[in-house]
């Protein structure tokens, strides 16, 4: 449970940094997202999930 909470905390820190340091970029990306094909977004999401699981697995040994 501690690992889950630590992961959520790190996620919130990274999200907060993105909004604090680059708000214009995030607004621009939000406008561009509807133009990206669903399949491409799905592939990007699956790639991010796979990478995250691999990194967590590597760290936890």
Biopython code that builds the backbone (N, CA, C, O; Angstrom):
import numpy as np
from Bio.PDB.StructureBuilder import StructureBuilder

atoms = [
    (1, "UNK", "N", (0.815, -1.186, 0.000)),
    (1, "UNK", "CA", (0.000, 0.000, 0.000)),
    (1, "UNK", "C", (0.865, 1.260, 0.000)),
    (1, "UNK", "O", (0.526, 2.265, -0.624)),
    (2, "UNK", "N", (1.993, 1.182, 0.714)),
    (2, "UNK", "CA", (2.894, 2.331, 0.747)),
    (2, "UNK", "C", (3.442, 2.645, -0.641)),
    (2, "UNK", "O", (3.582, 3.811, -1.012)),
    (3, "UNK", "N", (3.751, 1.596, -1.405)),
    (3, "UNK", "CA", (4.267, 1.803, -2.758)),
    (3, "UNK", "C", (3.223, 2.476, -3.645)),
    (3, "UNK", "O", (3.554, 3.349, -4.448)),
    (4, "UNK", "N", (1.972, 2.072, -3.500)),
    (4, "UNK", "CA", (0.897, 2.672, -4.285)),
    (4, "UNK", "C", (0.755, 4.150, -3.955)),
    (4, "UNK", "O", (0.643, 4.981, -4.856)),
    (5, "UNK", "N", (0.759, 4.479, -2.681)),
    (5, "UNK", "CA", (0.643, 5.878, -2.277)),
    (5, "UNK", "C", (1.849, 6.692, -2.737)),
    (5, "UNK", "O", (1.700, 7.842, -3.149)),
    (6, "UNK", "N", (3.035, 6.106, -2.670)),
    (6, "UNK", "CA", (4.231, 6.798, -3.152)),
    (6, "UNK", "C", (4.132, 7.041, -4.652)),
    (6, "UNK", "O", (4.502, 8.111, -5.134)),
    (7, "UNK", "N", (3.636, 6.058, -5.388)),
    (7, "UNK", "CA", (3.459, 6.216, -6.830)),
    (7, "UNK", "C", (2.465, 7.310, -7.166)),
    (7, "UNK", "O", (2.698, 8.108, -8.073)),
    (8, "UNK", "N", (1.354, 7.351, -6.437)),
    (8, "UNK", "CA", (0.354, 8.399, -6.663)),
    (8, "UNK", "C", (0.939, 9.770, -6.339)),
    (8, "UNK", "O", (0.689, 10.740, -7.053)),
    (9, "UNK", "N", (1.717, 9.848, -5.264)),
    (9, "UNK", "CA", (2.344, 11.117, -4.893)),
    (9, "UNK", "C", (3.307, 11.594, -5.973)),
    (9, "UNK", "O", (3.304, 12.773, -6.327)),
    (10, "UNK", "N", (4.120, 10.703, -6.494)),
    (10, "UNK", "CA", (5.062, 11.072, -7.555)),
    (10, "UNK", "C", (4.310, 11.517, -8.800)),
    (10, "UNK", "O", (4.693, 12.495, -9.442)),
    (11, "UNK", "N", (3.241, 10.802, -9.144)),
    (11, "UNK", "CA", (2.418, 11.184, -10.292)),
    (11, "UNK", "C", (1.865, 12.596, -10.114)),
    (11, "UNK", "O", (1.899, 13.401, -11.045)),
    (12, "UNK", "N", (1.354, 12.897, -8.913)),
    (12, "UNK", "CA", (0.790, 14.220, -8.664)),
    (12, "UNK", "C", (1.858, 15.308, -8.728)),
    (12, "UNK", "O", (1.587, 16.410, -9.205)),
    (13, "UNK", "N", (3.049, 15.018, -8.260)),
    (13, "UNK", "CA", (4.148, 15.983, -8.332)),
    (13, "UNK", "C", (4.492, 16.281, -9.785)),
    (13, "UNK", "O", (4.637, 17.444, -10.164)),
    (14, "UNK", "N", (4.623, 15.243, -10.597)),
    (14, "UNK", "CA", (4.968, 15.429, -12.010)),
    (14, "UNK", "C", (3.863, 16.187, -12.737)),
    (14, "UNK", "O", (4.149, 17.094, -13.519)),
    (15, "UNK", "N", (2.603, 15.827, -12.488)),
    (15, "UNK", "CA", (1.477, 16.538, -13.103)),
    (15, "UNK", "C", (1.481, 18.004, -12.681)),
    (15, "UNK", "O", (1.302, 18.893, -13.514)),
    (16, "UNK", "N", (1.682, 18.253, -11.411)),
    (16, "UNK", "CA", (1.707, 19.628, -10.917)),
    (16, "UNK", "C", (2.828, 20.436, -11.540)),
    (16, "UNK", "O", (2.643, 21.605, -11.877)),
    (17, "UNK", "N", (3.989, 19.821, -11.694)),
    (17, "UNK", "CA", (5.106, 20.512, -12.342)),
    (17, "UNK", "C", (4.769, 20.880, -13.781)),
    (17, "UNK", "O", (5.092, 21.977, -14.238)),
    (18, "UNK", "N", (4.126, 19.971, -14.488)),
    (18, "UNK", "CA", (3.759, 20.243, -15.880)),
    (18, "UNK", "C", (2.826, 21.441, -15.960)),
    (18, "UNK", "O", (3.024, 22.321, -16.798)),
    (19, "UNK", "N", (1.813, 21.487, -15.103)),
    (19, "UNK", "CA", (0.870, 22.609, -15.120)),
    (19, "UNK", "C", (1.534, 23.902, -14.660)),
    (19, "UNK", "O", (1.219, 24.972, -15.182)),
    (20, "UNK", "N", (2.442, 23.827, -13.700)),
    (20, "UNK", "CA", (3.094, 25.023, -13.180)),
    (20, "UNK", "C", (4.136, 25.587, -14.140)),
    (20, "UNK", "O", (4.269, 26.804, -14.273)),
    (21, "UNK", "N", (4.876, 24.701, -14.809)),
    (21, "UNK", "CA", (5.982, 25.154, -15.647)),
    (21, "UNK", "C", (5.611, 25.373, -17.107)),
    (21, "UNK", "O", (6.265, 26.159, -17.793)),
    (22, "UNK", "N", (4.577, 24.696, -17.598)),
    (22, "UNK", "CA", (4.261, 24.791, -19.031)),
    (22, "UNK", "C", (2.751, 24.794, -19.286)),
    (22, "UNK", "O", (2.252, 23.934, -20.011)),
    (23, "UNK", "N", (2.018, 25.745, -18.702)),
    (23, "UNK", "CA", (0.565, 25.726, -18.891)),
    (23, "UNK", "C", (0.140, 25.953, -20.341)),
    (23, "UNK", "O", (-0.833, 25.350, -20.794)),
    (24, "UNK", "N", (0.841, 26.800, -21.067)),
    (24, "UNK", "CA", (0.489, 27.045, -22.477)),
    (24, "UNK", "C", (0.659, 25.790, -23.320)),
    (24, "UNK", "O", (-0.163, 25.499, -24.189)),
    (25, "UNK", "N", (1.718, 25.059, -23.060)),
    (25, "UNK", "CA", (1.957, 23.821, -23.795)),
    (25, "UNK", "C", (0.821, 22.827, -23.553)),
    (25, "UNK", "O", (0.358, 22.172, -24.486)),
    (26, "UNK", "N", (0.377, 22.717, -22.312)),
    (26, "UNK", "CA", (-0.704, 21.783, -21.992)),
    (26, "UNK", "C", (-2.009, 22.185, -22.673)),
    (26, "UNK", "O", (-2.758, 21.326, -23.137)),
    (27, "UNK", "N", (-2.284, 23.485, -22.734)),
    (27, "UNK", "CA", (-3.494, 23.954, -23.418)),
    (27, "UNK", "C", (-3.398, 23.634, -24.904)),
    (27, "UNK", "O", (-4.371, 23.194, -25.516)),
    (28, "UNK", "N", (-2.221, 23.857, -25.478)),
    (28, "UNK", "CA", (-2.019, 23.549, -26.899)),
    (28, "UNK", "C", (-2.196, 22.057, -27.174)),
    (28, "UNK", "O", (-2.814, 21.667, -28.164)),
    (29, "UNK", "N", (-1.652, 21.239, -26.293)),
    (29, "UNK", "CA", (-1.799, 19.792, -26.459)),
    (29, "UNK", "C", (-3.265, 19.369, -26.340)),
    (29, "UNK", "O", (-3.717, 18.482, -27.063)),
    (30, "UNK", "N", (-4.000, 19.999, -25.437)),
    (30, "UNK", "CA", (-5.417, 19.668, -25.276)),
    (30, "UNK", "C", (-6.198, 19.995, -26.547)),
    (30, "UNK", "O", (-7.161, 19.306, -26.884)),
    (31, "UNK", "N", (-5.786, 21.037, -27.241)),
    (31, "UNK", "CA", (-6.442, 21.381, -28.508)),
    (31, "UNK", "C", (-6.076, 20.404, -29.618)),
    (31, "UNK", "O", (-6.880, 20.152, -30.516)),
    (32, "UNK", "N", (-4.874, 19.856, -29.562)),
    (32, "UNK", "CA", (-4.409, 18.943, -30.606)),
    (32, "UNK", "C", (-4.928, 17.515, -30.431)),
    (32, "UNK", "O", (-5.063, 16.785, -31.414)),
    (33, "UNK", "N", (-5.215, 17.114, -29.212)),
    (33, "UNK", "CA", (-5.618, 15.728, -28.954)),
    (33, "UNK", "C", (-6.798, 15.248, -29.793)),
    (33, "UNK", "O", (-6.756, 14.121, -30.286)),
    (34, "UNK", "N", (-7.854, 16.053, -29.979)),
    (34, "UNK", "CA", (-8.970, 15.554, -30.797)),
    (34, "UNK", "C", (-8.583, 15.257, -32.251)),
    (34, "UNK", "O", (-9.283, 14.511, -32.935)),
    (35, "UNK", "N", (-7.487, 15.830, -32.720)),
    (35, "UNK", "CA", (-7.052, 15.628, -34.100)),
    (35, "UNK", "C", (-6.245, 14.342, -34.279)),
    (35, "UNK", "O", (-6.057, 13.881, -35.405)),
    (36, "UNK", "N", (-5.775, 13.768, -33.190)),
    (36, "UNK", "CA", (-4.956, 12.555, -33.262)),
    (36, "UNK", "C", (-5.890, 11.350, -33.347)),
    (36, "UNK", "O", (-6.840, 11.245, -32.572)),
    (37, "UNK", "N", (-5.624, 10.445, -34.281)),
    (37, "UNK", "CA", (-6.487, 9.261, -34.424)),
    (37, "UNK", "C", (-6.541, 8.429, -33.138)),
    (37, "UNK", "O", (-5.557, 8.325, -32.405)),
    (38, "UNK", "N", (-7.713, 7.839, -32.886)),
    (38, "UNK", "CA", (-7.911, 7.031, -31.680)),
    (38, "UNK", "C", (-6.906, 5.891, -31.559)),
    (38, "UNK", "O", (-6.401, 5.615, -30.471)),
    (39, "UNK", "N", (-6.622, 5.238, -32.666)),
    (39, "UNK", "CA", (-5.674, 4.116, -32.639)),
    (39, "UNK", "C", (-4.293, 4.566, -32.186)),
    (39, "UNK", "O", (-3.615, 3.856, -31.442)),
    (40, "UNK", "N", (-3.878, 5.745, -32.635)),
    (40, "UNK", "CA", (-2.567, 6.260, -32.259)),
    (40, "UNK", "C", (-2.545, 6.600, -30.760)),
    (40, "UNK", "O", (-1.560, 6.318, -30.078)),
    (41, "UNK", "N", (-3.625, 7.201, -30.249)),
    (41, "UNK", "CA", (-3.702, 7.501, -28.817)),
    (41, "UNK", "C", (-3.692, 6.220, -27.990)),
    (41, "UNK", "O", (-3.037, 6.145, -26.951)),
    (42, "UNK", "N", (-4.421, 5.218, -28.459)),
    (42, "UNK", "CA", (-4.471, 3.931, -27.749)),
    (42, "UNK", "C", (-3.074, 3.303, -27.704)),
    (42, "UNK", "O", (-2.650, 2.805, -26.661)),
    (43, "UNK", "N", (-2.362, 3.327, -28.830)),
    (43, "UNK", "CA", (-1.009, 2.769, -28.881)),
    (43, "UNK", "C", (-0.080, 3.526, -27.935)),
    (43, "UNK", "O", (0.733, 2.915, -27.241)),
    (44, "UNK", "N", (-0.197, 4.841, -27.906)),
    (44, "UNK", "CA", (0.621, 5.643, -26.997)),
    (44, "UNK", "C", (0.331, 5.273, -25.541)),
    (44, "UNK", "O", (1.250, 5.136, -24.734)),
    (45, "UNK", "N", (-0.953, 5.114, -25.214)),
    (45, "UNK", "CA", (-1.326, 4.721, -23.854)),
    (45, "UNK", "C", (-0.792, 3.355, -23.474)),
    (45, "UNK", "O", (-0.261, 3.173, -22.379)),
    (46, "UNK", "N", (-0.931, 2.394, -24.375)),
    (46, "UNK", "CA", (-0.426, 1.043, -24.102)),
    (46, "UNK", "C", (1.093, 1.030, -23.968)),
    (46, "UNK", "O", (1.641, 0.294, -23.148)),
    (47, "UNK", "N", (1.769, 1.842, -24.770)),
    (47, "UNK", "CA", (3.227, 1.948, -24.677)),
    (47, "UNK", "C", (3.630, 2.537, -23.329)),
    (47, "UNK", "O", (4.579, 2.066, -22.703)),
    (48, "UNK", "N", (2.910, 3.567, -22.881)),
    (48, "UNK", "CA", (3.205, 4.180, -21.585)),
    (48, "UNK", "C", (2.977, 3.187, -20.449)),
    (48, "UNK", "O", (3.776, 3.114, -19.515)),
    (49, "UNK", "N", (1.890, 2.425, -20.527)),
    (49, "UNK", "CA", (1.607, 1.418, -19.499)),
    (49, "UNK", "C", (2.713, 0.370, -19.464)),
    (49, "UNK", "O", (3.218, 0.035, -18.392)),
    (50, "UNK", "N", (3.088, -0.144, -20.623)),
    (50, "UNK", "CA", (4.121, -1.177, -20.704)),
    (50, "UNK", "C", (5.449, -0.662, -20.165)),
    (50, "UNK", "O", (6.138, -1.364, -19.424)),
    (51, "UNK", "N", (5.806, 0.552, -20.534)),
    (51, "UNK", "CA", (7.051, 1.147, -20.050)),
    (51, "UNK", "C", (7.008, 1.331, -18.537)),
    (51, "UNK", "O", (7.982, 1.028, -17.847)),
    (52, "UNK", "N", (5.894, 1.821, -18.022)),
    (52, "UNK", "CA", (5.753, 2.011, -16.580)),
    (52, "UNK", "C", (5.855, 0.713, -15.805)),
    (52, "UNK", "O", (6.526, 0.650, -14.775)),
    (53, "UNK", "N", (5.192, -0.323, -16.297)),
    (53, "UNK", "CA", (5.263, -1.633, -15.636)),
    (53, "UNK", "C", (6.695, -2.165, -15.677)),
    (53, "UNK", "O", (7.186, -2.700, -14.683)),
    (54, "UNK", "N", (7.363, -2.022, -16.816)),
    (54, "UNK", "CA", (8.743, -2.502, -16.941)),
    (54, "UNK", "C", (9.670, -1.773, -15.973)),
    (54, "UNK", "O", (10.521, -2.394, -15.338)),
    (55, "UNK", "N", (9.507, -0.466, -15.861)),
    (55, "UNK", "CA", (10.351, 0.307, -14.942)),
    (55, "UNK", "C", (10.069, -0.098, -13.496)),
    (55, "UNK", "O", (10.999, -0.290, -12.713)),
    (56, "UNK", "N", (8.786, -0.229, -13.138)),
    (56, "UNK", "CA", (8.431, -0.634, -11.771)),
    (56, "UNK", "C", (8.984, -2.021, -11.460)),
    (56, "UNK", "O", (9.498, -2.257, -10.367)),
    (57, "UNK", "N", (8.878, -2.931, -12.415)),
    (57, "UNK", "CA", (9.381, -4.291, -12.239)),
    (57, "UNK", "C", (10.895, -4.273, -12.053)),
    (57, "UNK", "O", (11.433, -4.984, -11.204)),
    (58, "UNK", "N", (11.575, -3.458, -12.852)),
    (58, "UNK", "CA", (13.031, -3.349, -12.776)),
    (58, "UNK", "C", (13.452, -2.771, -11.425)),
    (58, "UNK", "O", (14.396, -3.262, -10.805)),
    (59, "UNK", "N", (12.747, -1.721, -10.967)),
    (59, "UNK", "CA", (13.097, -1.080, -9.697)),
    (59, "UNK", "C", (12.843, -2.019, -8.518)),
    (59, "UNK", "O", (13.662, -2.118, -7.605)),
    (60, "UNK", "N", (11.701, -2.706, -8.548)),
    (60, "UNK", "CA", (11.329, -3.577, -7.438)),
    (60, "UNK", "C", (12.102, -4.887, -7.442)),
    (60, "UNK", "O", (12.101, -5.624, -6.455)),
    (61, "UNK", "N", (12.768, -5.172, -8.570)),
    (61, "UNK", "CA", (13.626, -6.336, -8.677)),
    (61, "UNK", "C", (12.884, -7.618, -8.583)),
    (61, "UNK", "O", (13.489, -8.688, -8.658)),
]
sb = StructureBuilder()
sb.init_structure("model")
sb.init_model(0)
sb.init_chain("A")
sb.init_seg("    ")
for serial, (resi, resn, name, xyz) in enumerate(atoms, 1):
    if name == "N":
        sb.init_residue(resn, " ", resi, " ")
    sb.init_atom(name, np.array(xyz, "f"), 0.0, 1.0, " ", f" {name:<3s}", serial, name[0])
structure = sb.get_structure()
